[in-house]
Amino acid sequence: MTATDLVLHHYPRSPFAEKVRIAFGLKGLHWHSVIQPRIAPKPELVALTGGYRRIPVLQIGADIYCDTRRILAELERRFPEPTFYPTGTRGQADVIAAWADRALFATALGLVFGLNGDRFPPELHADRASFTSGKFDGWDSVKMREQLPALRDQFRIHLAWLSDWLAHGDAFLLSKAPSLADLAVYHPLWYARSNLGESEGLAGHLRLLAWMDRVASLGHGMVEDLSPEHALEMARRCQPAAGSHSIVAADQNAPFTEGMMLSVTPLDWGFDSVIGALVSADYDSIALRREDPDIGATVVHFPRAGFAIGRL
Ligand SMILES: N[C@@H](CCC(=O)N[C@@H](CS)C(=O)NCC(=O)O)C(=O)O
Protein backbone atom coordinates (compact mmCIF):
# COMPACT_ATOMS: atom_id res chain seq x y z
CA MET A 1 0.00 0.00 0.00
CA THR A 2 1.08 3.58 -0.60
CA ALA A 3 0.42 6.83 1.25
CA THR A 4 -2.10 7.93 -1.39
CA ASP A 5 -4.25 4.78 -1.33
CA LEU A 6 -7.93 5.31 -0.54
CA VAL A 7 -9.14 3.60 2.63
CA LEU A 8 -12.86 3.73 3.44
CA HIS A 9 -13.98 3.02 7.02
CA HIS A 10 -17.58 1.87 6.77
CA TYR A 11 -20.01 -1.02 7.19
CA PRO A 12 -22.12 -2.66 4.49
CA ARG A 13 -25.57 -1.45 5.65
CA SER A 14 -24.66 2.21 6.01
CA PRO A 15 -26.56 4.39 3.51
CA PHE A 16 -24.05 7.26 3.70
CA ALA A 17 -21.28 4.74 3.02
CA GLU A 18 -23.24 3.54 -0.03
CA LYS A 19 -23.13 7.13 -1.31
CA VAL A 20 -19.31 6.99 -1.26
CA ARG A 21 -19.09 3.41 -2.57
CA ILE A 22 -21.13 4.45 -5.62
CA ALA A 23 -18.93 7.56 -5.94
CA PHE A 24 -15.92 5.20 -6.20
CA GLY A 25 -17.82 3.36 -8.93
CA LEU A 26 -18.64 6.57 -10.81
CA LYS A 27 -14.96 7.53 -10.85
CA GLY A 28 -13.72 3.96 -11.42
CA LEU A 29 -11.46 4.04 -8.35
CA HIS A 30 -9.55 1.35 -6.55
CA TRP A 31 -10.01 1.46 -2.74
CA HIS A 32 -9.47 -0.45 0.49
CA SER A 33 -12.41 -1.40 2.67
CA VAL A 34 -12.11 -1.35 6.48
CA ILE A 35 -15.23 -2.60 8.24
CA GLN A 36 -15.99 -0.71 11.45
CA PRO A 37 -18.63 -1.59 14.07
CA ARG A 38 -22.17 -0.32 13.60
CA ILE A 39 -22.35 0.90 17.20
CA ALA A 40 -19.94 2.64 19.57
CA PRO A 41 -17.33 2.15 20.90
CA LYS A 42 -15.19 2.33 17.75
CA PRO A 43 -11.66 2.61 19.15
CA GLU A 44 -9.93 1.95 15.84
CA LEU A 45 -11.90 4.71 14.15
CA VAL A 46 -11.73 7.41 16.81
CA ALA A 47 -7.97 6.91 17.12
CA LEU A 48 -7.86 8.33 13.59
CA THR A 49 -10.53 11.01 13.93
CA GLY A 50 -10.07 12.19 17.52
CA GLY A 51 -13.68 11.51 18.49
CA TYR A 52 -15.81 11.57 15.32
CA ARG A 53 -17.55 8.17 15.13
CA ARG A 54 -19.89 8.56 12.20
CA ILE A 55 -19.64 6.38 9.14
CA PRO A 56 -18.15 6.67 6.56
CA VAL A 57 -14.66 8.11 7.06
CA LEU A 58 -12.06 8.25 4.29
CA GLN A 59 -8.41 7.81 5.20
CA ILE A 60 -5.56 8.72 2.88
CA GLY A 61 -2.33 8.07 4.80
CA ALA A 62 -2.59 10.26 7.90
CA ASP A 63 -5.24 12.55 6.39
CA ILE A 64 -8.72 11.70 7.62
CA TYR A 65 -11.83 12.98 5.81
CA CYS A 66 -15.09 13.09 7.77
CA ASP A 67 -18.62 13.41 6.34
CA THR A 68 -19.59 12.43 2.79
CA ARG A 69 -19.62 16.08 1.71
CA ARG A 70 -15.94 16.48 2.53
CA ILE A 71 -15.09 12.98 1.26
CA LEU A 72 -16.66 13.63 -2.14
CA ALA A 73 -15.00 17.05 -2.39
CA GLU A 74 -11.62 15.40 -1.82
CA LEU A 75 -12.29 12.66 -4.37
CA GLU A 76 -13.29 15.33 -6.90
CA ARG A 77 -10.08 17.28 -6.20
CA ARG A 78 -7.81 14.26 -6.56
CA PHE A 79 -9.70 12.52 -9.39
CA PRO A 80 -11.50 15.23 -11.39
CA GLU A 81 -12.64 12.96 -14.25
CA PRO A 82 -15.33 11.79 -14.59
CA THR A 83 -16.66 14.68 -12.57
CA PHE A 84 -19.36 14.65 -9.87
CA TYR A 85 -20.51 17.94 -11.42
CA PRO A 86 -21.29 17.69 -15.16
CA THR A 87 -21.41 21.16 -16.74
CA GLY A 88 -23.82 23.48 -15.00
CA THR A 89 -24.75 21.16 -12.15
CA ARG A 90 -22.56 22.56 -9.34
CA GLY A 91 -24.71 24.38 -6.81
CA GLN A 92 -27.86 22.58 -7.92
CA ALA A 93 -26.31 19.24 -7.01
CA ASP A 94 -25.16 20.58 -3.63
CA VAL A 95 -28.60 21.94 -2.76
CA ILE A 96 -30.26 18.66 -3.73
CA ALA A 97 -27.70 16.71 -1.72
CA ALA A 98 -28.46 18.82 1.36
CA TRP A 99 -32.17 17.97 1.00
CA ALA A 100 -31.56 14.26 0.34
CA ASP A 101 -29.01 13.81 3.14
CA ARG A 102 -31.40 15.28 5.71
CA ALA A 103 -35.08 15.18 4.72
CA LEU A 104 -35.16 12.17 2.41
CA PHE A 105 -32.72 10.22 4.60
CA ALA A 106 -34.64 10.97 7.82
CA THR A 107 -37.92 9.83 6.23
CA ALA A 108 -36.40 6.60 4.91
CA LEU A 109 -34.71 5.91 8.24
CA GLY A 110 -37.92 6.56 10.18
CA LEU A 111 -39.81 4.17 7.92
CA VAL A 112 -37.23 1.39 8.25
CA PHE A 113 -37.07 1.68 12.04
CA GLY A 114 -40.84 2.21 12.34
CA LEU A 115 -41.52 -0.98 10.40
CA ASN A 116 -38.54 -3.13 11.36
CA GLY A 117 -37.52 -1.61 14.69
CA ASP A 118 -38.31 -4.81 16.59
CA ARG A 119 -35.83 -6.75 14.45
CA PHE A 120 -32.87 -4.59 15.45
CA PRO A 121 -30.97 -5.49 18.63
CA PRO A 122 -31.65 -3.41 21.78
CA GLU A 123 -27.98 -2.29 21.80
CA LEU A 124 -28.53 -0.59 18.44
CA HIS A 125 -31.60 1.28 19.74
CA ALA A 126 -29.71 2.36 22.87
CA ASP A 127 -26.71 3.50 20.83
CA ARG A 128 -28.81 5.48 18.34
CA ALA A 129 -30.86 7.07 21.13
CA SER A 130 -27.71 8.59 22.62
CA PHE A 131 -26.19 9.25 19.16
CA THR A 132 -29.18 11.41 18.19
CA SER A 133 -29.63 12.99 21.66
CA GLY A 134 -33.34 12.29 21.85
CA LYS A 135 -34.23 13.04 18.22
CA PHE A 136 -36.26 10.41 16.33
CA ASP A 137 -38.49 9.79 19.39
CA GLY A 138 -35.55 8.72 21.52
CA TRP A 139 -35.30 5.69 19.20
CA ASP A 140 -38.19 4.05 21.02
CA SER A 141 -39.69 1.33 18.77
CA VAL A 142 -43.25 1.94 19.91
CA LYS A 143 -43.09 5.70 19.39
CA MET A 144 -41.35 5.24 16.04
CA ARG A 145 -44.14 2.92 14.93
CA GLU A 146 -46.71 5.57 15.81
CA GLN A 147 -45.02 7.91 13.33
CA LEU A 148 -45.52 5.52 10.43
CA PRO A 149 -48.65 7.05 8.86
CA ALA A 150 -47.04 10.50 8.77
CA LEU A 151 -43.75 9.13 7.45
CA ARG A 152 -45.52 7.14 4.74
CA ASP A 153 -47.21 10.34 3.57
CA GLN A 154 -43.89 12.16 3.44
CA PHE A 155 -42.10 9.33 1.66
CA ARG A 156 -44.78 9.06 -1.01
CA ILE A 157 -44.55 12.79 -1.66
CA HIS A 158 -40.75 12.59 -1.97
CA LEU A 159 -41.06 9.67 -4.39
CA ALA A 160 -43.61 11.51 -6.51
CA TRP A 161 -41.35 14.60 -6.73
CA LEU A 162 -38.41 12.48 -7.88
CA SER A 163 -40.48 10.52 -10.34
CA ASP A 164 -41.92 13.73 -11.85
CA TRP A 165 -38.44 15.12 -12.10
CA LEU A 166 -37.21 12.12 -14.11
CA ALA A 167 -39.95 12.78 -16.66
CA HIS A 168 -37.32 14.97 -18.41
CA GLY A 169 -36.11 11.72 -19.97
CA ASP A 170 -32.38 12.08 -19.24
CA ALA A 171 -30.67 9.08 -17.70
CA PHE A 172 -29.74 10.92 -14.51
CA LEU A 173 -31.25 13.66 -12.37
CA LEU A 174 -29.35 16.70 -13.64
CA SER A 175 -27.93 15.58 -16.96
CA LYS A 176 -27.22 12.63 -19.22
CA ALA A 177 -24.27 11.84 -16.94
CA PRO A 178 -24.46 11.05 -13.23
CA SER A 179 -23.77 13.85 -10.74
CA LEU A 180 -23.44 14.27 -7.01
CA ALA A 181 -27.24 14.76 -6.90
CA ASP A 182 -27.74 11.17 -8.06
CA LEU A 183 -25.40 9.83 -5.35
CA ALA A 184 -27.19 11.78 -2.62
CA VAL A 185 -30.74 10.95 -3.68
CA TYR A 186 -29.83 7.32 -4.28
CA HIS A 187 -28.53 6.34 -0.84
CA PRO A 188 -31.72 6.87 1.23
CA LEU A 189 -33.77 5.09 -1.45
CA TRP A 190 -31.22 2.25 -1.55
CA TYR A 191 -31.60 1.98 2.24
CA ALA A 192 -35.41 1.87 2.00
CA ARG A 193 -35.35 -0.60 -0.89
CA SER A 194 -32.80 -2.92 0.69
CA ASN A 195 -34.70 -3.04 4.00
CA LEU A 196 -38.32 -2.84 2.84
CA GLY A 197 -38.24 -3.99 -0.77
CA GLU A 198 -40.43 -1.99 -3.12
CA SER A 199 -43.32 -1.64 -0.70
CA GLU A 200 -43.95 1.82 0.74
CA GLY A 201 -44.60 3.30 -2.68
CA LEU A 202 -41.50 2.46 -4.69
CA ALA A 203 -43.25 -0.25 -6.72
CA GLY A 204 -45.54 2.38 -8.23
CA HIS A 205 -42.63 4.43 -9.64
CA LEU A 206 -41.11 2.43 -12.47
CA ARG A 207 -39.17 5.42 -13.78
CA LEU A 208 -37.58 5.92 -10.38
CA LEU A 209 -36.77 2.22 -10.05
CA ALA A 210 -35.13 2.24 -13.48
CA TRP A 211 -33.06 5.28 -12.42
CA MET A 212 -32.06 3.46 -9.20
CA ASP A 213 -30.88 0.51 -11.27
CA ARG A 214 -28.83 2.84 -13.46
CA VAL A 215 -27.16 4.39 -10.41
CA ALA A 216 -26.55 0.94 -8.90
CA SER A 217 -24.88 -0.16 -12.13
CA LEU A 218 -22.17 2.48 -11.60
CA GLY A 219 -20.88 -0.14 -9.16
CA HIS A 220 -18.45 0.27 -6.30
CA GLY A 221 -15.13 0.51 -8.17
CA MET A 222 -12.36 -1.97 -7.36
CA VAL A 223 -12.28 -2.94 -3.70
CA GLU A 224 -9.83 -4.83 -1.52
CA ASP A 225 -10.35 -5.69 2.15
CA LEU A 226 -8.06 -4.19 4.77
CA SER A 227 -7.97 -4.82 8.53
CA PRO A 228 -8.44 -1.90 10.98
CA GLU A 229 -4.95 -2.68 12.36
CA HIS A 230 -3.39 -2.22 8.92
CA ALA A 231 -5.23 1.07 8.49
CA LEU A 232 -3.85 2.32 11.81
CA GLU A 233 -0.39 1.14 10.81
CA MET A 234 -0.74 3.12 7.57
CA ALA A 235 -1.56 6.28 9.55
CA ARG A 236 1.38 5.62 11.88
CA ARG A 237 3.80 5.32 8.96
CA CYS A 238 2.56 8.42 7.11
CA GLN A 239 2.77 12.13 7.76
CA PRO A 240 -0.30 14.21 6.98
CA ALA A 241 0.05 15.78 3.52
CA ALA A 242 1.35 19.34 3.62
CA GLY A 243 -1.65 20.65 1.65
CA SER A 244 -2.07 24.25 0.61
CA HIS A 245 -2.46 25.54 4.18
CA SER A 246 -4.74 28.33 3.07
CA ILE A 247 -6.57 30.09 5.85
CA VAL A 248 -9.37 32.55 5.34
CA ALA A 249 -8.10 35.18 7.75
CA ALA A 250 -11.17 37.39 7.61
CA ASP A 251 -13.71 34.75 8.58
CA GLN A 252 -17.22 36.02 9.19
CA ASN A 253 -17.11 34.97 12.84
CA ALA A 254 -13.61 35.84 13.97
CA PRO A 255 -10.12 35.74 12.52
CA PHE A 256 -8.61 32.31 12.12
CA THR A 257 -4.90 31.90 12.64
CA GLU A 258 -2.84 28.84 11.91
CA GLY A 259 -2.34 26.66 14.99
CA MET A 260 -5.23 28.08 17.03
CA MET A 261 -7.12 25.38 18.97
CA LEU A 262 -10.64 24.76 17.64
CA SER A 263 -13.42 22.24 18.01
CA VAL A 264 -15.58 20.94 15.17
CA THR A 265 -18.97 19.38 15.99
CA PRO A 266 -21.77 18.03 13.74
CA LEU A 267 -25.01 20.03 13.91
CA ASP A 268 -27.46 17.23 13.01
CA TRP A 269 -26.64 14.05 14.97
CA GLY A 270 -23.63 12.28 16.48
CA PHE A 271 -22.52 15.38 18.40
CA ASP A 272 -18.96 14.27 19.25
CA SER A 273 -16.47 17.12 18.94
CA VAL A 274 -13.00 16.86 17.48
CA ILE A 275 -10.42 19.23 18.94
CA GLY A 276 -7.21 20.19 17.20
CA ALA A 277 -4.93 22.91 15.92
CA LEU A 278 -6.13 24.75 12.81
CA VAL A 279 -4.24 23.78 9.67
CA SER A 280 -6.44 25.21 6.94
CA ALA A 281 -9.89 26.65 6.44
CA ASP A 282 -11.91 28.07 3.61
CA TYR A 283 -15.59 28.83 3.13
CA ASP A 284 -16.61 25.14 3.18
CA SER A 285 -13.76 23.12 4.61
CA ILE A 286 -11.69 23.08 7.74
CA ALA A 287 -8.77 20.88 8.81
CA LEU A 288 -7.42 20.32 12.32
CA ARG A 289 -4.15 18.68 13.28
CA ARG A 290 -4.05 16.40 16.28
CA GLU A 291 -1.62 14.04 17.95
CA ASP A 292 -2.70 10.57 18.94
CA PRO A 293 -0.51 8.88 21.57
CA ASP A 294 -0.39 5.68 19.50
CA ILE A 295 -0.48 6.75 15.85
CA GLY A 296 1.07 10.21 15.98
CA ALA A 297 -0.08 13.19 13.93
CA THR A 298 -3.22 13.14 11.81
CA VAL A 299 -5.03 15.96 10.04
CA VAL A 300 -8.81 15.62 10.28
CA HIS A 301 -10.81 17.31 7.50
CA PHE A 302 -14.45 18.43 7.74
CA PRO A 303 -16.89 20.35 5.60
CA ARG A 304 -18.20 23.55 7.21
CA ALA A 305 -21.76 23.00 5.97
CA GLY A 306 -23.53 21.16 8.80
CA PHE A 307 -20.76 21.64 11.40
CA ALA A 308 -20.20 24.14 14.22
CA ILE A 309 -16.72 25.52 14.84
CA GLY A 310 -15.88 26.45 18.42
CA ARG A 311 -12.93 28.41 19.76
CA LEU A 312 -11.29 27.01 22.88
N1 LIG B 1 -23.67 13.92 7.27
C1 LIG B 1 -22.96 12.67 7.52
C2 LIG B 1 -23.92 11.62 8.05
C3 LIG B 1 -23.24 10.32 8.44
C4 LIG B 1 -24.14 9.40 9.23
O1 LIG B 1 -25.08 9.83 9.88
N2 LIG B 1 -23.83 8.12 9.16
C5 LIG B 1 -24.55 7.12 9.92
C6 LIG B 1 -24.45 5.78 9.22
S1 LIG B 1 -25.23 5.78 7.66
C7 LIG B 1 -23.89 6.92 11.26
O2 LIG B 1 -22.76 7.31 11.46
N3 LIG B 1 -24.61 6.28 12.19
C8 LIG B 1 -24.05 5.96 13.46
C9 LIG B 1 -22.95 4.95 13.38
O3 LIG B 1 -22.81 4.26 12.37
O4 LIG B 1 -22.22 4.84 14.34
C10 LIG B 1 -22.27 12.26 6.22
O5 LIG B 1 -22.62 12.79 5.15
O6 LIG B 1 -21.31 11.48 6.27
Ligand as a Chemical Component Dictionary entry (heavy atoms), coordinates in Angstrom:
data_LIG
# 
_chem_comp.id                   LIG 
_chem_comp.type                 NON-POLYMER 
_chem_comp.pdbx_formal_charge   0 
_chem_comp.three_letter_code    LIG 
# 
loop_
_chem_comp_atom.comp_id 
_chem_comp_atom.atom_id 
_chem_comp_atom.alt_atom_id 
_chem_comp_atom.type_symbol 
_chem_comp_atom.charge 
_chem_comp_atom.model_Cartn_x 
_chem_comp_atom.model_Cartn_y 
_chem_comp_atom.model_Cartn_z 
_chem_comp_atom.pdbx_ordinal 
LIG N1  N1  N 0 -23.668 13.922 7.272  1  
LIG C1  C1  C 0 -22.955 12.674 7.517  2  
LIG C2  C2  C 0 -23.916 11.621 8.048  3  
LIG C3  C3  C 0 -23.236 10.320 8.436  4  
LIG C4  C4  C 0 -24.140 9.401  9.227  5  
LIG O1  O1  O 0 -25.085 9.829  9.878  6  
LIG N2  N2  N 0 -23.830 8.116  9.165  7  
LIG C5  C5  C 0 -24.545 7.121  9.923  8  
LIG C6  C6  C 0 -24.445 5.775  9.220  9  
LIG S1  S1  S 0 -25.232 5.783  7.662  10 
LIG C7  C7  C 0 -23.890 6.918  11.263 11 
LIG O2  O2  O 0 -22.758 7.311  11.457 12 
LIG N3  N3  N 0 -24.608 6.281  12.186 13 
LIG C8  C8  C 0 -24.049 5.965  13.462 14 
LIG C9  C9  C 0 -22.953 4.948  13.378 15 
LIG O3  O3  O 0 -22.810 4.261  12.372 16 
LIG O4  O4  O 0 -22.216 4.838  14.336 17 
LIG C10 C10 C 0 -22.266 12.265 6.218  18 
LIG O5  O5  O 0 -22.621 12.789 5.152  19 
LIG O6  O6  O 0 -21.305 11.483 6.274  20 
# 
loop_
_chem_comp_bond.comp_id 
_chem_comp_bond.atom_id_1 
_chem_comp_bond.atom_id_2 
_chem_comp_bond.value_order 
_chem_comp_bond.pdbx_ordinal 
LIG N1  C1  SING 1  
LIG C1  C2  SING 2  
LIG C1  C10 SING 3  
LIG C2  C3  SING 4  
LIG C3  C4  SING 5  
LIG C4  O1  DOUB 6  
LIG C4  N2  SING 7  
LIG N2  C5  SING 8  
LIG C5  C6  SING 9  
LIG C5  C7  SING 10 
LIG C6  S1  SING 11 
LIG C7  O2  DOUB 12 
LIG C7  N3  SING 13 
LIG N3  C8  SING 14 
LIG C8  C9  SING 15 
LIG C9  O3  DOUB 16 
LIG C9  O4  SING 17 
LIG C10 O5  DOUB 18 
LIG C10 O6  SING 19 
# 
